[in-house]
Amino acid sequence: MILMPELPEVETTVAGLRSVLEGAVLARVEPRRADLRFPIPVDLRQRLTGATVTVLTRRAKYGLIATDRGDMMIFHLGMSGRWRVDPTEIGTHDHLLIETGAGRQLALNDPRRFGFIDLVRSDAWEAYGPFTRMGPEPLGSDFDAGYLTVVLKGKATSIKAALLDQRVVAGLGNIYVCEALNMAGIAPTRAAGKISRSRLVLLVDSIRTVLAAAIVAGGSTLRDYARPDGELGYFSKQWRVYGREGDICPCGGTVQRRVDGGRSTFFCPKCQR
């Protein structure tokens, strides 16, 4: 099962980078190849070397690193990307190296090269192409039952497909949508526009609960994902339904699996209506 890092994994990554980079001078910035999924900006080294990191944050599944020069590096981990902190040796798949003035080292490792790096001005990051088409953050105050009531009105598409649509809500992925729908007792195939407001309240709460628990756990243990400190997340041990076809749901029913749009959907027909 090949899964890409989702919002909790990226949040955990940014937190790990923050402990090393926030307030640090970037003494060395060295791209080790010309491209990943897309070309690496040719002026990345020039614009970032010598700059001081001011802010590290996240938007959906993207990490954002801003500097005092008004530049912001955006990174996406793709399917297998991860940052390694103070690696003992540099490997073949370490495609970007960063060294701070304090001597700390970071390596962006991406064996499949489905991730990417970009560079924008810090005061214009919200106008970055992918961000202009995104809905609110699921952990932010703009994401609530009132918002979902409006944005889902009249939608015949399934609630699972709607939640995976980044234009509806930013950063949700397959694992956590399956988990949240199970916690809320909502069938993944239910028409998005026919879910009552009271059930949407429960769904929003379930999404936030699942994401918060996953962030605390450091994300899920995916085949290629590890936190910057090298540890694997352990939220997979708390999965209610994801990857558990044939197992017992917390309600006592049996977890089933179906394929929708090429993605596995795990659910319990007993408690999800």
Sequence and secondary structure as in RCSB ss.txt:
>XXXX:A:sequence
MILMPELPEVETTVAGLRSVLEGAVLARVEPRRADLRFPIPVDLRQRLTGATVTVLTRRAKYGLIATDRGDMMIF
HLGMSGRWRVDPTEIGTHDHLLIETGAGRQLALNDPRRFGFIDLVRSDAWEAYGPFTRMGPEPLGSDFDAGYLTV
VLKGKATSIKAALLDQRVVAGLGNIYVCEALNMAGIAPTRAAGKISRSRLVLLVDSIRTVLAAAIVAGGSTLRDY
ARPDGELGYFSKQWRVYGREGDICPCGGTVQRRVDGGRSTFFCPKCQR
>XXXX:A:secstr
      HHHHHHHHHHHHHHHTT BEEEEEESSSBSSSB  TTHHHHHTT BEEEEEEETTEEEEEETTSEEEEE
E TTT EEEES SS  TTEEEEEEETTS EEEEE SS   EEEEEEGGGGGGSGGGGG    TTSTT SHHHHHH
HHTT  SBHHHHHH TTTSSS  HHHHHHHHHHHT  TTSBGGG  HHHHHHHHHHHHHHHHHHHHTTS   SS 
  TTS    GGGG SSTT TTSB TTSSB EEEEETTEEEEE TTT  
